Amino acid sequence: MNRRRARSRGRRSPGLRSTLVRRAPSIHNHKMELTLYTRADCRLCDEMHAALAPCIERFSLDLELVDVDRDPELRHRHGARVPVLALDGLEVCHWFLDEDALLARLQGEAAAGTPDLGNASPYERIYALVARIPPGRVATYGQLARIEGRCTSRMVGYAMAALPEGRALPWHRVVNARGSVSERRGGGGTSRQEALLRADGLLFDARGRLDLERVSWEGPDWDWAERHGYNPDSAPVA
């Protein structure tokens, strides 16, 4: 795998807001790292790299550039979606820089060490997992249950149905074991969820199913999962 580190410094990009001025958040003395999955002769990759420069400087972040064409697994996972930006191993956005998502993740990671998810309610533990599913990926009810380690897939469904209105959570990235959207109790909701998934760049087949082999979430970062009492060794299968 071809990896190289880059520290971008230079002029401020007009595309980044002045809100990206605070210093780099630190979690348990861990300095966060950005990874940009890219490839040679990619215009979008060059544009995202350039747009990241002021953010990298203002937050004192490290940036690792990874050529997906040098690794078959990475090419299979990201090849059709480069550039892909990840923060501490979790995807933030692809194709174009999503400044809001990046800022939210930076702020969220800074606060991630505060709550003790190991002692939280099952629903809060499920919600914390769902919050980490990046755009372009989905998780099944069964996968989330195995990672949570203390509940069933049915309980995950109950948690999603009980999600408080207005709570910012990518609930639409949770699908059933067939890779399709489950009907909500009382009917309705499937068309909205499918529309949100399509907005994430996902495609449904003629049966209304996603290809889980290609778009399943790999699961949370091992360090984060173990720190909060999850089971990180759960393969992304239904």
Buried (B, 14 or more C-beta within 10 A) or exposed (E): EEEEEBEBEEEEBEEBEEEBEEEBBEBEEEEBBBBBBBBEEBEBBEBBBBBBBBBBBBBEBBBBBBBBBEBEEBBEBBBEBBBBBBBBEBBBBBBEBBBEBBBBBBEEBBEBBEEEBEEBEBBEBBBBBBBBBBBBBBBBBBBBBBBBBEBBBEBBBBBBEEBEEEEEBBBBBBBBBBBBBBEBEEEEBBEEBBEBBEEBEBEBEEEEBBEBEBBBBBBBBEBBBEBBBBBBEBEBEB
